Amino acid sequence: MLTYLAVACSVGGFLLYNYGLRRMTSSVAVNILNLVPVFGVLGAVLINKETVRLTQALGGVVIIAGVALGLVERRTVVEKTAVPEPSPVTERT
């Protein structure tokens, strides 16, 4: 079990994180990294049939809302600072 935890959870998790970093900005990746506790509780419920307390559910909602707001704010800032593409130049005949 210790080998599984070391290889699958730790090494596998870091490999997937690095894979994600190559395909998105670091600020988005770190923002999404905040979802780890939510998925941990979700895994405990699905795998171990544990129950979720009200405070845990509210904490999950706060985390998800924070991540969503961070991603929306990031998208808005990027759209505002984006340089418009120049219009294509047509050739004169």
Secondary structure as GFF3:
##gff-version 3
##sequence-region A 1 93
A	DSSP	alpha_helix	2	4	.	.	.	ID=ss1
A	DSSP	pi_helix	5	11	.	.	.	ID=ss2
A	DSSP	alpha_helix	12	23	.	.	.	ID=ss3
A	DSSP	alpha_helix	26	33	.	.	.	ID=ss4
A	DSSP	alpha_helix	36	48	.	.	.	ID=ss5
A	DSSP	alpha_helix	54	81	.	.	.	ID=ss6
###
